[in-house]
Amino acid sequence: MNAEEQTSKCRPKKVLLVDDHPIVRQGIKMLIDHEKDLEVCGEAQSAPQALQIARQTQPDIALVDLSLKDSSGLELIKDLRIHLPDLLILVLSMRDESFYAERVLRAGARGYITKEQASERVIEGIRKVLAGQVYLSDKISSHILSRLVGGKPSVGSTIQKLTDRELAIFEMIGRGMPTRDIANSLHLSVKTVESHREHIKEKLTLENASDLLKHAILWVQCQGSA
């Protein structure tokens, strides 16, 4: 092992915190600051800010919330994987793990922790992901393994029919974002977003824009991400 490799091995692992709630970031930072082998290298509250800071600081791992300011955490995970393919990602969210865990793994994250469990599990989760492991709750791990072994599709609400992009748009609608703002956030044309809106209505058997808005608002409220 040369001197550069030795230095890299000994230095604390850099952690990027991505969450639009300052109090949450402060709490996680306090936990990490107590660990000699970990350090917070940056904090972000939106997807564009997270990408910028990640490029600047080159973190080893990013803790990403799925509910971000005018952004989609799921889309951010995909963007981070494209621009920084070696970056490890661990999701820390209030969202329902049973619904989102498989989606975030497919997007490129290596684990999922709910914020209710954060104080007890976040350091363990960070270390396991840094060690090359996938970190999920025992319940969700068993569910995913059972489904893979049985070859059966997931059983869930009709929301499961939505693609990740459609789900991101559905949630942004529920947070009250206008179509043009959604398009700008996801780097899409207004026409493309409108097309996705129509597909969402078809998949969820909704008759009009008013029904779509009502269902989107209810979904966001149920996920605790309003």
N, C-alpha and C positions, 0 to 999 in steps of 0.2 A: 504493500500500500504506500503510494507516494504522499508527500506532505500535503498536497491539495486535498486528496481523498481523506486523509486523517483529520484535517481541519473541518471538512464538510461533515464528517461523521460525528465530531465532538460538538459542533455548534448546536444551539437549540433549534428545533424544528419551527419553521415560521407558519403561523396560523392567520388566515384572513377571515374576519367576521363580516358576514353579509346579512343584515337585518335592519328593517326600517324603524325599529323601536330602540332608542338610545339606552333605555333602562335595561333591556334584555342584553344588549351588547356589553354594557357595563358589568352586569352580573357574570356573564361568561368570561369576560376579560379578567375579572377578579379570580375566578377559579383557575384560569390558565396561568396567571401571574404567580401562583403558588407553586408551579411546577418548573423545576430548573431546566428540564429538557424541552420546554415549549415556550414560545413567545408570540404575542400578537404583533403582527407586522403591519396591520392596517384594518380599517373599518369602513364599510360602505352601506348605504341605505337604498341603493337602486342598482339595476343591472348595468347601466353605462358606467357608473362610478366604480362598481366592482371590477369590471373589465379593465378600466384604466389603472386602478390600484394594483390589480393582479399583475399586469404587465410591468409596472414599475417596481414592485417588491418581490416578484417571483416566489410566492409562498409555496410551502410544501403541501399544505392542505387548506381547503376553504370550507367553513361552516356556513351553509346557505339556507336561509328561510325560503319557503315557497311563496309567501305573501310579501311582496316588496312594493315600494312606492312607485306607482305607475308602471310596474314591470311584472313579468312572470318569472318566478324562481325556476320553474321547469325549463323555460326557454334559456335562462341564464346558464343553467347547468350544461346545456348543449353547446352554447357559445363558448363557455370556458374550456370545454373539452376540445373544441376546434382550435382555439387560439393558444391554449396551453395544455397540450395533450398529456403531459406528465403530471399535471396538477391533480391531486386526490380531492374528492368532494364528499362531504358528509352533510346530510340534510338535517336541520334542526327546526322543527315546525310544530305548530298547534294543529295542523291538519290531520285528518284521520289516516293513520298508518296503514290500515287494512285496504284503503282505497288507493293511496299514493305510493306505497313502497315499491311495487313492481314498476310503476311508471318512472320513478326517479332512478332505479337501477338500470332500466332500459336507456334512460337519457345519459347515463354515464356516472352517476353517483355511486359511492361504495358503501353507503349505509344510511340509516334513518333513525333519528331519535326524536321523540315528542318532547315539547318544552316542559311538560309535567315531569318528565324523567331527567331533565337536563342536569340538574345539580348532582344527581347520583351517577349518571352514566356518561356525561360528555367527555370527561378525561379518558375513561376506559375506551369509549368509542373512537376518539381521536387516535389513541395509541394502537388500537387494533387495525384501523384503516391504514395508518402509517406502516404497520407491519405487513400489509398486503392482504388483510382479511376483509370480509364483508361483515358489516355490523348491523344486525336487525334484532328486534325482540324475539324471544323464543317462540311466541305465538305466531308471529308473521313468518318466521323461518319455517316452522312446521307446516303452515298453510301453503307456502310456496312449494316446498318439497313434495307435499301430498298431491298438489295439483299437477306438478311435473311428472311424478311417478304414475299418477292415474290418467294423465293425458287429458284431463278435463279442463275446459275453459273456466275462468273465474265467474262466479255467480254474484251479481250485484245489481245496483240500480241501473236505469237506462242511461245515466251519465257515463257509465263505463263504455258506452258505444262511441263516445266522442274521442277523436284523436287528441294528442297532446296540444296541437295548435288550436283546435276547436275548443278544448277545455280552457286554454289560456284566454281566448277571446270571450268565452262564456263568463269566466270569472271577472274579466275587466268590465264587461257589460254590467255585471252585478255590483261592481264598485262604482258605477255611474259614469264610466269613461265614455265620451262621445266616439263615434266611429273613426273620425280623423285622428284623434289622439291614440286610439288603439293601433291604427295603421302606422303612425309614427313610432310608437313604442316597439312594435314588432318588425319594423322596417318592411312593411307591406304597402300595397296600394289600397286606396279606399275601396276600389272595386273588388279586390281580393277579399278584404274583410267582409264586405257585404255578401259575397258568395259564401264565405264560411258561415255567416249568420243564417243564410237560407238552409245550409246543410244541417246546422244545429237544430233549427226548427223542425226539419224533416225527421231527424233521428229521435228527437224528443217528442214528436207528434204535437207540436205547438202550432196554433193556428195563425198567430200574428205577432208583430213586434212587441205589443203590450204583454202578451203571455210570456214571450221570451224574457222580457225585462223582469217580470214578476218572479219567474222561476230562477233566474240568475241571481236576483237579490236574495231569495230564500236560500239558495245554495251557499252563497258567500256568508250569510249569517250563520248557517248551520256549521260551516267550517271555521267559524271564529276569526274570519279574515276581513271583516268589513272595515 
